[in-house]
């Protein structure tokens, strides 16, 4: 993706436009000045080049103030981000939400890379931005990443949800800084090295009210197809989406995945190697992620989890799960029940 100019999904321009309209700013004039013909992106698979989006953001902030980022997120809905919004909304729990958010964030923007990790009883969703655009735009993107993340979690957990901590790469001026405290309602680290949202690990495996595994899986496939056509998503993400699709069939071999991506097995291997990974590592990673969701979800039997993950029998699945997590599926589920 390094050689591809970054792009932004139409939904970003739409939510910013709604915020500007609510502030009595003539959005059409700003779009025209930025060189964005909104009709070109509203219907279809075209994405907004980020140099144009950056101009639009700068013009919008000049017409309002830097907290336009927070105002824009007030108008965000699951429909703002195509099938990704649906997949996030129907995630089993916050862990699967974070994993899905990381894996498919390229739909929202290819300017940022998103990482998810857990350490010290905390879970972190963090972003890094390509060295692109003005500092004003970078500050806006930092705000938006954190605000969008929190907004979606509040959609699925409830409006009163607060993260453990927020880190932003800049410090807003005194006249608007209270808006950030009012929005996030938690500790905020300003002028941080990296934008991040910190969550409690103990919250990750609680079932979400709207969880629907089948709808989320279908949304994942739709998002991957969309990204392949528009954002040139990396091979790793495409492979993981194929694995999710093929696992229940019991046939998710290296050869089948390679063929589905129109590659020979050797080409497939070499391209993954260039991205610093391999087929087996990705298979183990996606199985581990899904296994934690399935075992943590009330009502799913060991046999059903075994089938959905493509294992031949429960004993093979149990051994693999213990290797990944350090305990048996039964003990893992008990630990969640007692937490």
C-alpha positions as CSV (number, residue, x, y, z in Angstrom):
1,X,0.0,0.0,0.0
2,X,3.0,2.3,0.3
3,X,3.0,3.1,-3.4
4,X,-0.8,3.8,-3.5
5,X,-2.1,7.3,-2.8
6,X,-4.2,7.2,0.3
7,X,-8.0,7.5,0.0
8,X,-11.0,8.2,2.2
9,X,-14.4,6.6,2.1
10,X,-17.3,8.7,1.0
11,X,-18.9,8.4,4.4
12,X,-16.2,10.6,5.9
13,X,-17.0,13.5,3.6
14,X,-20.7,13.0,4.2
15,X,-20.5,13.2,8.0
16,X,-18.2,16.3,7.9
17,X,-20.7,17.9,5.5
18,X,-23.5,17.2,7.9
19,X,-21.6,18.8,10.7
20,X,-20.8,21.9,8.6
21,X,-24.4,22.3,7.5
22,X,-25.4,22.1,11.2
23,X,-23.0,25.0,11.8
24,X,-24.6,27.1,9.0
25,X,-21.6,26.6,6.7
26,X,-22.3,26.3,2.9
27,X,-20.8,22.8,2.4
28,X,-21.2,23.0,-1.4
29,X,-18.8,25.9,-1.6
30,X,-16.2,24.2,0.5
31,X,-16.4,21.0,-1.6
32,X,-16.1,23.0,-4.8
33,X,-13.0,24.8,-3.4
34,X,-11.5,21.5,-2.3
35,X,-12.0,20.0,-5.8
36,X,-14.5,17.4,-4.7
37,X,-17.4,16.5,-6.9
38,X,-19.5,14.7,-4.3
39,X,-21.7,13.1,-7.0
40,X,-18.6,11.2,-8.2
41,X,-18.3,9.4,-4.9
42,X,-21.8,9.2,-3.5
43,X,-22.9,6.2,-5.7
44,X,-20.4,3.7,-6.7
45,X,-16.9,2.4,-5.6
46,X,-14.9,5.6,-6.2
47,X,-13.0,6.9,-3.2
48,X,-12.0,10.4,-2.3
49,X,-8.3,11.1,-2.8
50,X,-6.8,12.1,0.5
51,X,-5.2,15.3,-0.8
52,X,-8.7,16.5,-1.7
53,X,-10.1,15.4,1.6
54,X,-7.3,17.2,3.4
55,X,-8.2,20.4,1.7
56,X,-11.9,20.0,2.6
57,X,-11.0,19.4,6.2
58,X,-8.8,22.5,6.4
59,X,-11.5,24.6,4.8
60,X,-14.1,23.2,7.2
61,X,-11.9,23.9,10.3
62,X,-11.2,27.4,9.0
63,X,-15.0,28.0,8.8
64,X,-15.6,26.5,12.2
65,X,-12.9,25.4,14.6
66,X,-10.6,22.3,15.2
67,X,-13.3,20.5,17.2
68,X,-15.1,19.9,13.9
69,X,-13.8,16.4,14.3
70,X,-16.0,15.8,17.3
71,X,-19.0,17.5,15.8
72,X,-18.7,15.3,12.7
73,X,-18.8,12.2,14.8
74,X,-22.2,13.2,16.2
75,X,-23.6,12.5,12.7
76,X,-21.9,9.1,12.4
77,X,-24.1,6.0,12.0
78,X,-23.4,2.3,11.1
79,X,-24.6,3.2,7.5
80,X,-21.8,5.8,7.3
81,X,-19.3,2.9,6.6
82,X,-21.1,0.5,4.3
83,X,-21.0,-3.1,5.5
84,X,-18.2,-2.4,8.0
85,X,-20.7,-0.5,10.1
86,X,-23.0,-3.5,10.1
87,X,-20.2,-5.9,11.0
88,X,-19.1,-3.7,13.9
89,X,-22.6,-3.3,15.2
90,X,-23.2,-7.1,15.2
91,X,-19.8,-8.1,16.7
92,X,-20.0,-10.8,19.4
93,X,-18.1,-8.8,22.0
94,X,-15.6,-5.9,22.3
95,X,-12.7,-8.3,21.4
96,X,-14.2,-9.2,18.1
97,X,-15.1,-5.6,17.5
98,X,-11.5,-4.5,18.0
99,X,-10.2,-7.3,15.8
100,X,-12.7,-6.4,13.0
101,X,-12.0,-2.7,13.4
102,X,-8.3,-3.3,12.9
103,X,-8.6,-5.7,10.1
104,X,-11.0,-3.6,8.0
105,X,-10.2,0.0,8.9
106,X,-8.8,0.5,5.4
107,X,-12.4,0.9,4.3
108,X,-12.7,4.1,6.4
109,X,-9.3,5.4,5.4
110,X,-6.0,4.1,3.9
111,X,-4.1,7.0,5.4
112,X,-4.0,5.3,8.8
113,X,-2.7,1.9,9.9
114,X,-4.5,0.5,13.0
115,X,-3.0,-1.8,15.6
116,X,-4.7,-3.8,18.4
117,X,-2.9,-5.4,21.3
118,X,-3.4,-6.3,24.9
119,X,-1.0,-5.9,27.8
120,X,-1.1,-5.3,31.6
121,X,-4.8,-5.8,31.8
122,X,-5.5,-3.2,29.1
123,X,-6.4,-3.4,25.5
124,X,-5.3,-0.8,23.0
125,X,-6.6,0.3,19.6
126,X,-4.0,2.7,18.2
127,X,-3.3,4.4,14.9
128,X,-0.3,5.6,13.0
129,X,-0.7,8.1,10.1
130,X,1.4,8.2,6.9
131,X,3.6,11.3,6.7
132,X,1.0,13.1,4.6
133,X,-0.8,16.5,4.8
134,X,-0.7,19.4,7.2
135,X,-0.5,19.2,11.0
136,X,-4.1,20.6,11.1
137,X,-5.3,17.5,9.1
138,X,-3.2,15.1,11.2
139,X,-4.7,16.6,14.4
140,X,-8.2,16.2,12.9
141,X,-7.5,12.6,11.9
142,X,-6.2,11.8,15.4
143,X,-9.4,13.2,16.9
144,X,-11.5,11.3,14.4
145,X,-9.9,7.9,15.0
146,X,-10.5,8.1,18.7
147,X,-14.0,9.7,18.4
148,X,-15.2,7.2,15.8
149,X,-13.9,4.3,17.9
150,X,-15.7,5.5,21.0
151,X,-18.8,6.4,19.1
152,X,-19.1,2.8,17.7
153,X,-18.5,1.2,21.0
154,X,-21.2,3.4,22.5
155,X,-23.6,2.3,19.8
156,X,-23.0,-1.4,20.7
157,X,-22.5,-1.1,24.5
158,X,-24.7,1.9,25.4
159,X,-24.3,5.7,25.4
160,X,-22.8,5.8,28.9
161,X,-19.8,3.7,28.0
162,X,-16.4,5.3,28.7
163,X,-13.0,4.0,27.7
164,X,-10.2,3.7,30.2
165,X,-8.0,6.4,28.5
166,X,-7.7,8.3,25.2
167,X,-4.4,9.5,23.7
168,X,-4.4,12.3,21.1
169,X,-1.3,13.7,19.3
170,X,-2.1,17.3,20.0
171,X,-3.5,19.7,22.6
172,X,-6.6,21.7,21.8
173,X,-6.7,25.3,22.7
174,X,-8.3,26.4,26.0
175,X,-11.5,27.6,24.4
176,X,-12.4,24.2,23.0
177,X,-10.6,21.7,25.2
178,X,-13.6,21.1,27.5
179,X,-15.5,19.7,24.4
180,X,-13.0,16.8,24.4
181,X,-13.5,16.0,28.0
182,X,-17.3,16.2,27.5
183,X,-17.1,13.9,24.5
184,X,-14.8,11.2,25.8
185,X,-15.6,11.4,29.6
186,X,-12.4,9.7,30.6
187,X,-8.7,10.5,31.1
188,X,-7.2,12.1,28.0
189,X,-3.4,12.3,27.3
190,X,-2.8,15.2,25.0
191,X,0.3,15.7,22.8
192,X,0.9,11.9,22.9
193,X,3.3,10.1,20.5
194,X,0.4,8.0,19.2
195,X,-3.4,8.2,18.9
196,X,-4.9,5.4,21.0
197,X,-8.1,4.2,22.8
198,X,-7.5,2.1,25.9
199,X,-10.1,-0.4,27.1
200,X,-10.3,-2.7,30.1
201,X,-9.4,-6.3,29.2
202,X,-12.1,-7.5,31.6
203,X,-14.7,-5.9,29.3
204,X,-13.6,-7.6,26.1
205,X,-15.5,-10.9,26.3
206,X,-18.9,-9.7,27.5
207,X,-21.6,-10.5,25.0
208,X,-22.9,-7.5,23.2
209,X,-26.7,-7.0,23.0
210,X,-26.9,-7.0,19.2
211,X,-24.4,-9.7,18.5
212,X,-25.1,-11.8,15.4
213,X,-22.3,-13.9,14.2
214,X,-23.8,-14.8,10.8
215,X,-24.6,-11.2,9.9
216,X,-21.1,-10.1,11.0
217,X,-19.5,-12.8,8.9
218,X,-21.5,-11.8,5.8
219,X,-20.5,-8.2,6.4
220,X,-16.9,-9.1,6.6
221,X,-17.0,-10.8,3.2
222,X,-18.8,-7.8,1.7
223,X,-16.2,-5.4,3.1
224,X,-13.3,-7.5,1.8
225,X,-14.8,-7.5,-1.7
226,X,-15.4,-3.8,-1.6
227,X,-11.8,-3.2,-0.4
228,X,-10.4,-5.4,-3.2
229,X,-12.1,-3.2,-5.7
230,X,-11.4,0.2,-4.2
231,X,-8.7,0.5,-1.5
232,X,-6.3,-2.2,-2.6
233,X,-6.3,-3.9,0.8
234,X,-3.2,-5.9,1.7
235,X,-2.9,-9.6,1.0
236,X,-2.9,-10.5,4.7
237,X,-6.4,-9.0,5.2
238,X,-7.7,-10.7,2.1
239,X,-6.3,-14.1,3.2
240,X,-7.9,-13.8,6.6
241,X,-11.3,-13.0,5.1
242,X,-11.0,-16.1,2.9
243,X,-10.1,-18.2,5.9
244,X,-13.2,-17.0,7.8
245,X,-15.2,-17.9,4.7
246,X,-13.7,-21.4,4.2
247,X,-13.1,-22.6,7.8
248,X,-16.6,-24.1,8.3
249,X,-16.2,-26.2,5.2
250,X,-13.2,-28.0,6.6
251,X,-11.2,-27.1,3.5
252,X,-9.2,-24.0,4.0
253,X,-5.9,-25.4,2.6
254,X,-3.1,-23.2,1.4
255,X,-3.8,-24.3,-2.1
256,X,-7.6,-23.4,-2.0
257,X,-6.9,-20.0,-0.5
258,X,-4.2,-19.3,-3.1
259,X,-6.5,-20.4,-5.9
260,X,-9.4,-18.2,-4.7
261,X,-7.0,-15.2,-4.9
262,X,-6.0,-16.2,-8.4
263,X,-2.4,-17.2,-7.5
264,X,-0.2,-20.3,-7.6
265,X,0.8,-21.7,-4.2
266,X,4.4,-20.5,-4.7
267,X,3.4,-17.0,-5.7
268,X,1.0,-16.9,-2.7
269,X,3.8,-18.0,-0.4
270,X,6.3,-15.5,-1.7
271,X,3.8,-12.5,-1.5
272,X,2.9,-13.4,2.1
273,X,6.6,-13.6,2.9
274,X,7.1,-10.1,1.6
275,X,4.4,-8.9,4.0
276,X,6.3,-10.6,6.9
277,X,3.9,-13.5,7.5
278,X,2.9,-16.9,6.2
279,X,-0.2,-19.0,5.7
280,X,0.1,-21.1,8.9
281,X,0.6,-18.0,11.1
282,X,-2.5,-16.4,9.6
283,X,-4.5,-19.6,10.0
284,X,-3.5,-19.9,13.6
285,X,-4.3,-16.2,14.3
286,X,-7.8,-16.2,12.8
287,X,-8.6,-19.5,14.5
288,X,-7.4,-18.2,17.8
289,X,-9.5,-15.0,17.4
290,X,-12.6,-16.8,16.5
291,X,-12.1,-19.5,19.1
292,X,-12.0,-16.9,21.9
293,X,-15.2,-15.5,20.6
294,X,-17.0,-18.8,20.2
295,X,-16.0,-20.2,23.5
296,X,-16.7,-16.9,25.2
297,X,-20.2,-16.8,23.7
298,X,-22.9,-18.4,25.9
299,X,-24.7,-21.3,24.3
300,X,-22.1,-22.4,21.7
301,X,-21.1,-26.0,22.2
302,X,-17.6,-27.4,21.8
303,X,-18.8,-29.4,18.8
304,X,-20.2,-26.3,17.1
305,X,-17.0,-24.3,17.7
306,X,-14.9,-27.3,16.4
307,X,-17.0,-27.4,13.2
308,X,-16.9,-23.6,12.6
309,X,-13.1,-23.6,13.0
310,X,-12.5,-26.4,10.5
311,X,-11.1,-29.0,13.0
312,X,-11.8,-32.7,12.5
313,X,-12.7,-33.4,16.1
314,X,-13.0,-31.8,19.5
315,X,-9.8,-33.2,20.9
316,X,-7.7,-31.5,18.1
317,X,-9.5,-28.3,18.7
318,X,-9.0,-28.5,22.4
319,X,-5.2,-29.1,22.0
320,X,-4.9,-26.2,19.6
321,X,-6.9,-23.9,21.9
322,X,-4.7,-24.8,24.9
323,X,-1.6,-24.0,22.8
324,X,-3.0,-20.6,21.9
325,X,-4.5,-19.5,25.2
326,X,-2.7,-21.6,27.8
327,X,-5.8,-23.3,29.1
328,X,-8.5,-25.7,27.9
329,X,-11.7,-24.3,26.3
330,X,-13.7,-25.4,29.3
331,X,-11.3,-23.7,31.7
332,X,-11.3,-20.6,29.6
333,X,-15.1,-20.4,29.6
334,X,-15.2,-20.9,33.4
335,X,-12.7,-18.1,33.8
336,X,-15.0,-15.8,31.9
337,X,-18.0,-16.8,34.0
338,X,-16.1,-16.1,37.2
339,X,-14.7,-12.7,36.0
